[in-house]
């Protein structure tokens, strides 16, 4: 069996893989013995990229170029051969012959393997089949691949293996690489939007002495020098609002947060959040900027606001539906929680519908409203929708609605039946915030590991004075999933969290 025959499709067992790796290792040792160790080469002067040549052939025709990349295919035909090399922008074919390279160099070229990284100099031309190619005048081995690429034998289709070996996934699946190029473009566009609006990008601590800013179970670590427990942040919120107190009118941070919770197609223990805060604005302003972020990133990446996500046709253009949580429940179920006046009534209603209340601390009208929304409404929100005015019980950091003190000025953005953003008119009453923190502490003491802690320093910051402020959080990974039609969050994380194989 010849390893250089790219038409072979054989699933390699461990023994065969070891044999092929030994063949490649022997080739390397032979090169080293001849004083031609490719690993001693420190740089290569590349002048062009594959796709640039193909996109601008008229400018390159007959021109000498220097390219570098990984051999992805070879076709040996006696004294002349073709090979395909892949660089960071794509692939291009090269014609390699003994007449151009000389007998010794051509003989060496024929021994090189799929996956080897080479440099190649020559002129641009079209073959008889009109394929844009490079007529090689010089080739050099820059790095020896000692492990065969999986695609040459059976393709890298196993998703678990793809996530574990993302480096290989990026080589053999070009569409995966495009997803991450689009991710970078999405993040750059968001930064551009916020910079244009006068937001200051800042960095806040990942390690904190308490867990706060969201309802989630934290990761806990130990600081040896201080001999204290510390928590990886579960949100960016509280430190960013401290900066608003300090006099920055508009701030944002895009960074990793960590939640020690379950894993599924929408959740990874570490993920990227955008949080932004603007003094003298409210949650209606946050709705406007949410629409702008989603629509402008879609235009930048896809050239349209009309997208298809997992078979659903969705339009992200501004003008999203806006409806209160209570009205959305009434719209779907006919039940009007404005007519429910006690926790007991709400709990009875939940039991009649066979909705499970997780524990006694959740037997409140606000928690039941949230339960009804999650069960009946969320999955129906296919087109972009803002659900606003959330119950106080599930919104410990949001300002109460002046129209109904049971509710807060909070919204979440839903698309395709999933939540993509969370925003408040921020609570700036230090007394009210202290009482809500106390309730969170009581819930934590009662066994709720996701409940927040008391943050005395944040209360002091509010006592100094936080202006009326609008705040917004958007899950970047979910936005990337949406705009790249990716089913799982692991498809948009370069290195998702994986359980060790052993």
N, C-alpha and C positions, 0 to 999 in steps of 0.2 A: 504493500500500500504506500503510495507516494503522498507525503504530507502536503505537497504543493498543489495537489489537484483540488481546486475549489469547488468542484461539483460533487465531491463525496459528502454524504450525509450519514454519518455514523455516530451514534450516541456512545461517547467514550466511557468505559469503566475506569476505575482508579488505576488498574494495572496498565491499560493502554495509555492513559494520560501520563503516567510515570515514564513509560517507554519513550513517548514523543518528547517529553521534557528532557530526557537524557540525550536524545539525538540533538536537540538544540544546544544543550550544555556542551556536548562534545564539539559542536561547530564553534562555539565561543572559545573553548580552550584551544582549538586549532588556530583561530585568529590571534589569540593572545600569544601563542607560541611563535607566530610569524611576525609579532610586533605590530599587529593591526587591531589592537583592543579598541572596540567602538566606545567603550565607557571612558576612555581617556580624552575623547573629543569634548571640548567645553562649550563650543558655540558653532553656529552655522549662519552664514549671511543669506537670509531669505529675503527676496525682494517683492514677491507677490503671493497672493492667496488664490486658491483654486477657483472659487466662485467669482472673484473679481475678473479673472481671465475669461471665464465663460460668459459673464454678463457683458463684457466689453471686448468681444473678439476682434472687431474691426480695428480697435486701437492696438491690439496685441499681435495680430497676425504677422508672422515672420520675426517677431521681436524676441531677443534673448531674455529669458527669465530664470529665476532661481526659486524653487519651491521646496518645501519640506513637509513630511507627514508620514503617516503609517501605511504600510502596504496592506491593502484590503483584498486584492485579487492579483493573480499572476497567470499568464498564459505563455508557456515556453514553446517556441516553434523553431527549434534548431538554432540558426544563427541570428534570429530576431525574436523579440518577445514583446508582450504588452503587460503593463502592470497598472493597477489603479491605486493611487495614494489618496489618503484622507487627511486634510488639515482641519483647522478650527472652523472653517467656513463651508466645507463640503468636500467633494471628491473630483479628481481629474485623472484622465488616462495619460499614460506615457508610452511612447514607442522606444524600445531599447534594443540596440543591435551591436553585434560584434565589430562591425565596420567602424562604428562611432566610438566605442569604448576601448577597443583593443581586446585581444584574446584573454589576457589575464583578468582584467576588470570585468569582462562579460561572464567569464567562468565563475568569478566570485558572486556576481549578481544572481546567477542561476541558483546558488545555494541558499540565498536569503529566503526567509519564511514570511508567511502571512503574519502580520502583527509587528514585524520589524519596522523601525523608524529610520527613514532615509532622507538624504538631501539630494536634489536633482537639478541640474542645470541643462538648458537646451532652448530651442526656439518653438514658438507656438504655431500649430498648423491644424488642418482638418484632414482626417482620414478619408478614404474612399466612401465610407458610410456617413460622412459629414459629422463625425464626432470630433469635437474640439479636444486637442491633445497637445502634449509636449514631446518634441523629438529630442531625446536625451543625448547630450554630448558628454556628460559627466554624472556619475552617481556615487554616493558615499553612504556607507552604513553608519548611522549616528547612535543607534541604541538597539541592542539585541533583545527581542522578545523571547523569554524562556518558557512561557506558558501559552499554549495555543488558545486563540480566541474561540469562545463557544459557538459563535454564529457559523463558523466554517463547517461545523459538524451537525449541529441540531438547532441552532438559533437560541437566543437568550429570551425565552418566553416565560419561564417560571418566575412569577412575580416576587416570591420570597427571595430567590437568588438575585433577581434584578436589584431589589432594595439593598441587599447585603453587599453586592458588588456593583455599586453605582458607577464606578470607573469603567467597568466593562459594558454596562448598560448604555452609557453615553457613547461608547465607541461603535457598538453594533446596532443601536436603534436611534437613527437620526431624529425621529419625532420626539424622543425624550429630551435630547439636547435643545430642541426648539422650545419645549415647554419652559426650560430654565432660562433661555434667552428672553422669552416673553415675561417670565417672572421679574427679571432684572429691569425690563422696560416698564413694567407696571410700577415697580418701586420708584424708579426714576421719575415717572410721570407724577406720582403722588407728591414726591418731594418738590417738583416744579410747581405744582398747584399751590402747595402750602407756602413755599418761598415767595411766590407772587403775591400772596395775601398777607405777607408780613409776619408769618409764624417763624419763631426761632426754634431750630432743632437743638435739642439738649440731650444729655445722657444722665441717667439717674442710677442709683445702686441696684445691682442684681441681688446682693446679699443684704438682708435686713434683720433687725433684731426682733421684729414682730411680723406677722402675716396680715396683710390688709389690702383693701382696695377692690376686693371681689369676694364672692362666695365660692370657695374652692379649697380642697385639701392641699396643703403645701408640701414641698420637699424640705426636709430638715437636715442640716449638717452641723458640724461642730468646729468652732474656731479655737484652735489649740492655744494660741498666745493669750487670747482674752478669756479662754475657758468658759465659753458661753455657747448656747445653741443659737444657730442662725437659720433663717428661712430664705430659700430662693423665692424671688418675687412671683406672686400670682397675678399681679397687675402693675400698671405704671402710675396709676391714678393719684395716690396721695402725695407723692413727691412732686408731681407736676403741678398740683394745686398749691403746694407750698410756694412754688415759684411765682404763681399768680399773686399770692399774698405778698411776695417780695417785690412786686412791681413790674414783672414781665407781663405785658398784656396778652400776648399770644405765644404759646409754646406747643411743641409736639415732640414725641419720641417714637421711633420705630425700632423695636427691639424684641429680644426673646423674653418670654415669660414661661413659667414652669408650674404645672399642676399635676399633683400625684393622684391621678384619677384613671378611669378606664380608658382603653384604647379601642378605637373603631375607625371606620372610614372617614370620620370627621374630627377625630381627636388623636393628638400625639402629645406625649408628656411635655415636650417643649415645642413652642410655636411662636410665630411672630405676630405681634400686636402693633397697631398704630393707635396711639391716643393723642388727642389734641384738645387744648383748652383755650377759650377766648373770653377775656374779661368783657363785661357789659353786653353779653349776648345770652340767648336762651336756647331751649331745645328746638324751637322752630328754625333758628339760624343753623343749628346742627343738621336738621333735615335738608336744608338747602345745600350745604357743603357736601353732605353724603351723596346726594344726587349728582353733584358736579364731579366728585371723585370717581364714582362708578361709570358715569357716562363718558368722561374724558379719557379714562384709562382704556375703556372699550374702544373708543375711536382711535387711540394711539396704537393699540395692539392689533385690532381687527379691522379698523377702518369703518366701523358701523356700531350703532348702539343695539342693533337687532342681532341677538345671538341665539344659538341653540345649545342648551345644556341638558345632556342625558336624554335627548329626545324632546325636551320642552322648548318651545319657541318663546323667547322672552325679549322685551324691549326695555332697555335701561335708560332711555331718554328722560330728562327731567319732567316732573309732573306726576310723580308717583302717588298712588292712592294713600290717603291719610285717614285713619279711623281709630277710635279709642278701643282699648281692650274690651271693655264691657259691651260696646256696640258691636264689635266683631263677633263676640260670643252670641249675642242676641241675633245677629244676622244669620249665623250658621245653625244655632240650636233653638232659637225662639225664646230662650231664657234671658230675662232681664235682671241682672244683679243689682240694678238701682232699686229694685223692689225687695231685695233681701236685706234685712236690717240687723241681723245678729249672726254671730259665729255659729250658733247652734242650728239655725236655719240652713246656713251654707253647708255645714257638715252633713246634715240630714239629706240635703239635695245630692251631695256627692255620693253618699251611700246608696241612694235610690238608683243612681246611675252606675253603681258598682265601680266607682273610682276609688282607688286605694290611696289613703292619706298615710304618708310614710311614718309619722310619729305624732305624739300628742302636741309637740311644739308647733306643728303645722295645721292644727285644727282652728284656723282663723278664716274669716271671710276672704281676706286677701290671698291666702295660700290656696283656697278653694277656687277662686277666680283664675289664678294661675294654672291650676290643675285642669280646669275646664278648657282654658285656652290651649294648653299643650295637647290635650286629647282630641279636641274637635276642630280647632281653627287653624293651627300652624300648618298642617299638611295641605290646606286649601289655598294658601297664599303663593300662587305661582308667579304672577306678575309682581314687580316691585311694590311693596306696601310698607308704610310706616304704621306700626301699632303703638299707640301712645296712651298716656295716663295709666301707669301701672300702680297696683296697690302698694301702700307704704310698707307692708310686711316683707315684700320681696325686693325693696329698693332702699336699702339703708343709707345710701349716699346722695339720694335725689331730693330736691326741694318739693315740699308739699304743694299741691295745686291750690291756688287761692279760691277756686270754685268748689272744691270738695276735699276736705282735709284727710279723707281716707285714701286719697290717690296722690301720686307724685307726677311731676313734669318730667317724665321719662318716656323714651321710645326705643323700640328695636326695629331694625330694618329686616324684612323677610323677602326672599327671592327663591322661587322653586321649592317652596315648602321648608326653607331653612333660614336660620337667623344669620345675618351678616354684619350687623352693627348694633351698638348699644350706646345710648346717649341720655344725658340729663340736663335740666337746669340744675346746676350744682347746689347742694345744700350748703348754705353759708351761715346758718344759725348755730353757733357753737353749743348752745344749751340743748337744742333739739338733737344735734349730732351726738352729744354726749349720751343722751337718753337712748338713742338708737344703738350706739355702741354697747351700752349696758345690756340691751336685749340680745345683742349678738353674743356677748360674753355668757349670758344666762343659757342661751341655746347651746353654746360650746360646752359649758359645764354639764349640761344635760345629755351630752354625748354626740352633738352634731359637730363632726370634725371639719366640716366645711365652713362653719360660722366664723366670722371675723373676730379679731381681738381688740381690746381697748388700746387706742393710740393716743396717749396723753399729749404727746408733742404736737400731733395734728390738731387736737382740741385747742392747744395754746396758739397755734397758727391762726385758727379761725377766730380766736379771741382778739388777735391783732387786727383782723378784718380781711375777709375775702370778698371782693366786689361781686355783684351778680355775674355769674359765669356760666357759659355753656361748655359742655364737655362731650367728647365722642370717642368711642373705641371701635375699631374695625379689625376683624381677623384677616390679616394679609393672606394667609394660606388659603382660606376659603374664597377670597376674591380671586386668587390665582386659579384655584380649581374651577371657578365659574367661567373665567375668561379663556381657559385652555380646555374646557370640556373634560376635566379629569374627575373620575369617579371617586377616587380616594385621596385623602390628604397626603398619603405616602408618595403619590405620584408627583407632588409638587414640592417635596422636601428632598434635598440632595441626599441627606443621610438620616432617614427616619429611624426612630428608636426601634431596635429589634431585640428579641430575646436571644441570648447566646445559644449557639448550637450545642454546646456541651458545658 
